[in-house]
Amino acid sequence: MTKEFGACIQLLSRLPLPRWMTPDKAPDFTTCVRFFPLAGLVIALPATFVMALATVAGFSTMLTAALAMATQVAVTGALHEDGLADCADGFGGGRERAEKLAIMKDSRVGAFGVIGLVLALLVRFSALTALLAGGLGPALAAYLAAHVASRAFQVAFWHSLPPARDHGLSYGLGLPGAYATGLALSLGSAGALLLTLPAFDIRNIMIAALSAVAVYVFFRRLCKAQIGGQTGDTIGALHILTEIAILAGLSTLLP
């Protein structure tokens, strides 16, 4: 179980692991994805530490938000941002399904990818700055909750659509099972609620939850229409989009 948890952290980030958490053999991600929300919590901890340190040091909310975002990108190796840029390029620049998938696999970033990534970073930065203006405690709770919940959305998305290619990362790892998906959703929902209930009005939480679900439903339909399924890029992009939706939703109605 501990090694399955470690495998999820390895898949989603560049964090070093102790030997007792490092898998001895190739993990079965059809089952161990149930640990995605917990892995998301661990992966978000370095950014929250930087956020707290910068706030205590008296940095502005804007600089604190920027440092936290830079830390998160360093921890994940910009894995999910790369997926978002690839999706924007493929969906925006391709006409046919095969062309869209070919563009998404291209390592070069086009205009759609740059624009999509810049917009996502701006919205994330704005939401995080607004949360920090409301206090360090709520900002930390919101950030951790967004990462816990968005990882659960990733598992649900991965489970609900077939692979768009007959090769690649998501195809090779297999579809998450129903039981593992249910556990991930339960952990993600419970974890996000436990983190946000002490710090936010129920209206903020409802707005964040509805925003994330709306983004999930829209993006899932978009992927099905555009490429007929999911890829590693789309799974990564969904993490970014649902994280932003939760942060933005929680930043509304702040006292």
Secondary structure, DSSP 8 states (H G I E B T S, - for coil): -HHHHHHHHHHH------GGGS-SS---HHHHGGGHHHHHHHHHHHHHHHHHHHHHTT--HHHHHHHHHHHHHHHHTTHHHHHHHHHHHHHHH-SSHHHHHHHHH-SS--HHHHHHHHHHHHHHHHHHHHHHHT-HHHHHHHHHHHHHHHHHHHHHHHHHS-BSSSSSHHHHH----HHHHHHHHHHHHHHHHHHHTTTS-HHHHHHHHHHHHHHHHHHHHHHHHHHSSB-HHHHHHHHHHHHHHHHHHHHTT--
